[in-house]
Amino acid sequence: MPLRDLTVVEVSSFVAAPLCGMTLGQLGAEVIRVDPIGGAADVHRWPLSATGTSIYWTGLNKGKRSATIDLRSAEGQNLVQRLIVEGDGIVVTNAAGMSWLSHEQLAALRADVIHVQLLGRGDGSTGVDYTVNAATGFPLVTGPTNHAGPINHVLPAWDVCCGLYAALAVVAAVRRRDQSGVGAQISLALEDVALATAGNLGLLTEPQVNGTERQRLGNAIYGQYGQDFTSRDGIAFMVVTLTGRHFRDLVEVTGTGAAVSALAEALGADFNAEGERYRCRDILSGLFATWFADHTAEEITAALSATTVLFERYRTFAEVAEDERVTGNPLFSQLHQDGLGDYLAPGLPAALDGSHPAAQAAPRLGGDTVAVLTERLGLDAVDIERLTTSKTIAG
C-alpha cells in the first residue's frame, strides 16, 4: 500500500475530516482517531442500528484506531501532542478553539510537522455543509423550474470534496517533506471548496462575463439534452445525449424522426449542435415522452441498451443495496461490524494494481487507547493506571 509506513493523528468529527482520515487509511496509513472521553458530537449521529450503534460514525471511521483522551486537561493535551510529534508528525483536525493543537504550538515541538486544519470559512468563522451550500447559490438553481424557494441537495457535497482535497494535501505535503524536510501548515475551508467548484464550473464566471445567471432546470442538463421520463408501468428514467450520435439514436429508437425533422425546420434549428438541442429541450421532451409512456421499463431498457444513448432508471437506496453493482462489485466486501452485524461495505473506490483495498471494521470508541499509548509513547502499566485513575483516559 502506498502509505503503509505513515501514521496520521486525527482529531475530528462529522464528515470532512473523518473522510480525509479514512481515505488515507484506505491507502495504507495507520490512522489514530482521538476523541474526547465519551466521544465527539458525531458519535451517536443517526442513522442508528437496533443496538444504538451509529451507522454514520462506523461508516466514516472504518479501519482506524480509536483513542479517547480528556482533551480539556493539560496532561491529556500533552498526550495528544506527543502522539503527533513523536509519531510521523501529521495531524488532521476540524476542531476549533484548541490552541494547544495549533500549527504554531506543534511546530514549536517539531519543525517539520504537517498540520491540516479544516475550517467552515476561510476567515475562520463557522460554517457547515448546509450553511455553506446556502451561501454559494446552489439551492436556488436546484429543483423544479416552477419552485420559488431554495432546495438543499441531500448529498453533503462540500464535506465530501473537502475531505478528499484534504487527503490529497496530506499526500502532497508528505512528498514535499520527504524531498526537502519542510513541514506544512494547510488550511482548507468548506466554503472555499464550494466557491472554487462554483467558479470552476462557470457558475460564478457566467454572471461576471455574460451578465447572465443560471436558472432552475428541474432534471434537465444545462447546455446539453437530458431529461427524465416515466414508463408505462411508472418507472422513472434519466436519459442523456451528450453527442450528436446519442441524440440521433434517441430519435431513431423513439420513432420521432419525422417530427424532429419538421421541428428543426420550423424553428430553424440544427439539432447536430448541442446548444440547439438544449434550447429546444421542452418541445423535444414532449415528442419523446409519448414513446416512454407507451412502453414498459423492461421494454425501454432493452431498446435503449441496443443504442449509444446514456440512460438509467431511478432507484432507491434499498434497491441499490440489493443490486449486483453492490452485491457483485469487488469494491464491496463482507464486513463484520460490532453493533451492526454483517454487511457489504465499500473499500477504496480507486483500484490499486487491479484491486480495491477492502474495508476494515471501525473501532470501538476508545478501544485502542491503552494500546496506542503503550506502543506509541512507551507508557507502562503504572502510567496507564495513573491516567485512568485521574480520568485523563477512559478506563
C-alpha positions in Angstrom: 0.0 0.0 0.0 1.4 3.5 -0.9 1.1 5.0 2.6 1.8 1.9 4.7 4.6 3.5 6.7 2.7 6.6 7.6 0.8 7.4 10.8 -1.8 10.1 10.9 -3.4 11.5 14.1 -7.0 12.7 13.5 -8.9 14.9 16.0 -12.2 15.4 14.3 -15.9 14.9 13.9 -18.7 14.9 11.3 -17.8 14.3 7.6 -14.9 16.1 6.0 -12.0 15.4 8.5 -13.1 11.8 9.2 -13.3 11.1 5.4 -9.8 12.5 5.0 -8.5 10.2 7.6 -10.4 7.2 6.3 -9.2 7.8 2.8 -5.6 8.0 4.0 -6.2 4.8 5.9 -7.5 3.0 2.8 -4.3 4.0 1.1 -2.3 2.2 3.9 -1.7 4.8 6.6 -2.3 4.0 10.2 -4.9 6.5 11.4 -5.4 7.1 15.1 -8.6 9.0 15.7 -8.6 10.8 19.0 -11.9 11.7 20.7 -12.8 13.3 24.0 -13.9 10.7 26.6 -17.4 9.7 25.7 -16.9 10.6 22.1 -17.2 13.7 20.0 -20.5 15.3 18.8 -20.9 12.7 16.0 -20.6 9.5 18.0 -24.4 8.9 18.2 -25.4 10.6 14.9 -28.3 9.0 13.0 -28.9 6.5 11.5 -28.6 4.1 14.4 -28.8 0.3 14.4 -31.2 -1.5 16.6 -28.4 -1.7 19.2 -28.0 2.1 19.2 -24.7 2.0 17.2 -24.2 4.9 14.8 -24.2 3.6 11.3 -23.0 7.0 10.3 -20.0 7.0 12.7 -18.9 3.5 11.8 -19.2 4.3 8.1 -16.7 7.1 8.3 -14.2 5.6 10.7 -13.6 2.2 9.1 -10.1 0.9 9.6 -9.0 3.5 12.2 -7.7 3.1 15.7 -9.6 4.9 18.4 -8.2 6.6 21.5 -10.3 8.6 24.0 -8.5 11.2 26.0 -9.5 14.1 28.1 -8.8 17.0 25.7 -9.5 19.6 28.4 -6.8 18.6 30.7 -3.2 19.7 30.3 -2.0 16.1 30.6 -4.5 14.9 28.0 -3.4 17.6 25.6 0.2 16.7 26.2 -0.5 13.0 25.3 -2.1 14.0 22.0 0.8 16.4 21.2 3.2 13.6 21.9 1.3 11.2 19.7 1.7 13.7 16.9 5.3 14.9 17.3 6.8 11.5 18.4 5.0 9.8 15.5 5.1 10.9 11.9 4.2 14.5 12.8 0.9 14.5 10.8 -2.4 15.8 12.2 -5.7 16.4 10.6 -8.4 18.2 12.5 -11.5 20.3 12.2 -11.6 21.1 16.0 -11.8 24.8 16.7 -10.5 26.8 19.7 -7.8 24.3 20.7 -4.6 26.5 20.8 -2.6 23.5 22.0 -3.4 21.7 18.8 -2.5 24.7 16.6 0.3 24.6 13.9 2.3 27.1 15.9 2.4 25.0 19.1 3.1 21.8 17.3 5.7 23.3 15.0 7.5 24.5 18.2 7.7 20.9 19.2 8.5 19.5 15.8 9.6 21.8 13.0 8.5 19.5 10.1 5.0 18.9 11.4 2.3 18.6 8.8 -0.8 20.3 10.2 -4.1 20.2 8.3 -6.9 22.4 9.7 -10.3 22.1 8.2 -12.5 25.2 8.6 -16.0 26.3 7.8 -15.0 29.5 6.2 -11.6 31.0 5.1 -11.8 33.7 7.7 -12.0 31.1 10.5 -15.7 31.6 11.2 -18.0 28.7 11.5 -19.8 27.0 8.6 -21.2 23.6 7.8 -22.1 22.0 4.5 -25.7 23.1 4.6 -25.0 26.7 5.5 -22.1 26.9 3.0 -24.3 25.5 0.4 -26.9 28.1 1.1 -24.3 30.9 0.8 -23.0 29.8 -2.6 -26.0 29.7 -4.9 -26.7 26.0 -5.5 -30.0 25.7 -3.7 -31.5 28.4 -5.8 -30.9 26.5 -9.0 -31.8 23.1 -7.6 -35.3 21.6 -8.1 -38.3 22.1 -10.3 -38.5 25.1 -12.6 -41.7 26.3 -11.0 -40.4 26.1 -7.4 -39.9 29.5 -5.8 -37.7 28.8 -2.7 -34.4 27.1 -2.1 -33.9 23.3 -2.2 -30.9 21.8 -0.5 -29.4 18.7 -2.1 -29.2 15.6 0.2 -25.5 14.9 -0.6 -23.1 16.9 1.7 -21.0 17.6 -1.4 -18.7 20.2 0.2 -17.9 18.0 3.1 -17.0 15.1 0.7 -14.9 17.3 -1.6 -13.2 19.0 1.3 -12.3 15.6 2.9 -10.8 14.4 -0.4 -8.9 17.7 -1.0 -7.5 17.4 2.5 -6.3 13.8 1.9 -4.6 15.0 -1.3 -3.0 17.9 0.5 -1.6 15.5 3.1 0.0 13.3 0.4 1.5 16.3 -1.3 2.9 17.7 1.9 4.4 14.3 2.8 6.1 14.1 -0.6 7.5 17.6 -0.2 8.7 16.8 3.3 10.4 13.7 2.1 12.2 15.8 -0.6 13.1 18.9 1.4 12.5 18.2 5.1 10.0 21.0 5.3 6.7 20.6 7.1 3.4 22.2 6.1 0.6 24.3 7.5 -2.5 23.6 5.5 -5.9 25.2 6.0 -8.9 24.2 4.0 -12.3 25.8 4.2 -15.6 24.2 3.2 -16.8 27.5 1.8 -13.6 27.9 -0.3 -14.1 24.4 -1.8 -17.7 25.3 -2.7 -16.7 28.6 -4.2 -13.9 27.1 -6.1 -16.2 24.5 -7.5 -18.8 27.0 -8.5 -16.1 29.1 -10.2 -14.5 26.1 -11.9 -17.9 25.0 -13.4 -18.5 28.5 -14.7 -21.4 29.3 -12.3 -19.6 32.4 -10.9 -17.9 33.3 -14.2 -21.2 33.5 -16.2 -22.6 36.5 -14.3 -19.2 38.3 -14.4 -18.6 37.8 -18.1 -22.0 37.5 -19.7 -24.2 39.3 -17.1 -26.5 36.2 -17.0 -27.3 33.9 -14.2 -28.1 30.2 -14.2 -31.8 29.3 -13.8 -33.6 26.3 -12.4 -33.8 23.5 -14.9 -35.5 20.7 -13.0 -34.0 17.4 -14.2 -32.7 18.9 -17.5 -29.0 19.4 -18.1 -27.6 22.8 -18.8 -26.2 23.1 -22.3 -27.0 19.5 -23.2 -30.1 17.5 -23.9 -31.0 15.4 -20.9 -34.4 14.7 -19.3 -36.3 12.3 -17.1 -39.1 10.2 -18.5 -41.7 7.8 -17.0 -42.5 4.4 -18.4 -46.0 2.9 -18.9 -45.6 1.0 -15.6 -44.5 4.0 -13.6 -40.7 3.6 -13.6 -38.7 6.8 -14.0 -35.6 7.0 -16.2 -32.9 9.6 -16.7 -31.9 9.9 -20.4 -28.8 11.9 -21.5 -27.5 12.6 -25.0 -24.1 14.3 -24.9 -23.2 13.8 -28.6 -24.9 14.1 -32.0 -24.9 10.3 -32.3 -26.5 9.9 -28.9 -29.3 12.2 -30.0 -29.8 10.6 -33.4 -30.1 7.2 -31.7 -32.7 8.5 -29.3 -34.7 9.9 -32.2 -34.5 6.6 -34.1 -35.4 4.4 -31.1 -38.4 6.6 -30.2 -39.6 6.7 -33.9 -39.7 10.5 -33.8 -37.5 11.2 -36.8 -40.2 12.9 -39.0 -41.4 15.0 -36.1 -37.9 16.1 -35.1 -37.0 17.0 -38.6 -40.2 19.0 -39.0 -39.5 20.7 -35.7 -36.0 21.6 -36.8 -37.2 23.1 -40.0 -40.0 25.1 -38.3 -37.6 26.5 -35.7 -34.6 26.9 -37.9 -32.7 24.7 -35.5 -29.7 22.4 -36.2 -30.0 19.6 -33.7 -26.5 18.5 -34.5 -25.5 21.3 -32.2 -25.8 20.6 -28.5 -26.8 24.2 -27.7 -29.8 23.9 -30.1 -30.9 20.6 -28.5 -30.7 22.3 -25.2 -32.6 25.4 -26.3 -35.5 23.3 -27.7 -35.4 20.7 -24.9 -39.0 21.2 -23.7 -40.5 20.6 -27.2 -38.2 17.7 -27.8 -39.1 16.1 -24.5 -42.7 16.3 -25.4 -42.1 14.3 -28.5 -40.0 11.6 -26.7 -42.3 11.4 -23.7 -45.0 9.6 -25.7 -42.7 6.7 -26.6 -41.7 6.2 -23.0 -45.3 6.4 -21.7 -46.2 3.7 -24.3 -43.5 1.2 -23.2 -42.7 -0.7 -20.0 -39.5 -0.3 -18.1 -38.3 -3.6 -19.4 -39.0 -2.7 -23.0 -37.3 0.7 -22.6 -34.2 -0.9 -21.0 -34.0 -3.4 -23.9 -34.5 -0.8 -26.6 -32.1 1.8 -25.2 -29.4 -0.8 -24.4 -29.1 -1.5 -28.1 -28.2 2.2 -28.7 -25.5 4.6 -27.6 -28.0 6.6 -25.6 -26.9 7.2 -21.9 -29.7 6.2 -19.6 -30.5 4.7 -16.2 -33.6 4.1 -14.2 -34.0 5.9 -10.9 -33.5 3.6 -7.9 -33.9 3.9 -4.1 -31.0 3.3 -1.8 -32.7 0.0 -0.8 -32.8 -1.1 -4.4 -29.2 -0.2 -4.9 -28.1 -2.1 -1.9 -29.6 -5.3 -3.4 -28.3 -4.6 -6.9 -25.4 -6.5 -8.4 -23.5 -3.3 -8.7 -23.1 -3.7 -5.0 -23.5 -7.4 -4.4 -21.3 -8.3 -7.3 -18.9 -5.4 -7.2 -15.3 -6.0 -6.0 -15.4 -2.6 -4.4 -17.6 -4.1 -1.7 -16.6 -6.9 0.7 -18.3 -8.6 3.6 -17.6 -6.8 6.8 -18.5 -7.7 10.4 -19.0 -4.5 12.5 -19.7 -4.8 16.2 -23.1 -3.2 16.8 -24.2 -3.6 13.2 -23.6 -7.2 12.3 -22.5 -8.4 8.8 -23.0 -6.3 5.7 -21.3 -5.3 2.4 -19.1 -2.3 2.9 -17.1 -0.3 0.3 -13.4 -0.1 0.4 -11.3 2.4 -1.5 -13.1 3.4 -4.8 -9.8 3.5 -6.6 -8.4 0.1 -7.7 -4.7 -0.2 -7.0 -2.9 -2.6 -9.2 -6.3 -4.1 -10.2 -7.9 -4.5 -6.8 -9.8 -2.3 -4.3 -8.3 -2.2 -0.8 -11.0 -3.8 1.3 -13.0 -2.1 4.1 -12.0 -2.8 7.6 -14.2 -2.5 10.6 -14.5 0.7 12.6 -13.0 0.6 16.1 -14.9 0.6 19.3 -14.8 4.1 20.7 -11.7 4.3 22.8 -10.9 0.7 22.3 -7.3 1.3 21.3 -6.4 3.9 23.9 -4.2 1.7 26.0 -2.5 0.0 23.0 -1.8 3.3 21.3 -0.3 4.9 24.3 1.9 1.9 25.2 3.0 1.3 21.7 3.5 4.9 20.5 4.6 6.6 23.7 6.1 3.7 25.7 3.8 4.1 28.7 3.8 1.2 31.1 1.0 -0.3 33.3 1.7 2.1 36.1 1.4 5.1 33.8 -1.9 3.7 32.4 -3.3 3.1 35.8 -2.5 6.7 36.9 -4.0 8.2 33.7 -7.1 6.0 34.2 -7.5 6.9 37.8 -7.1 10.6 37.0 -9.7 10.2 34.2 -7.2 11.6 31.7 -8.1 8.5 29.6 -11.2 6.3 29.7 -11.0 3.1 31.7 
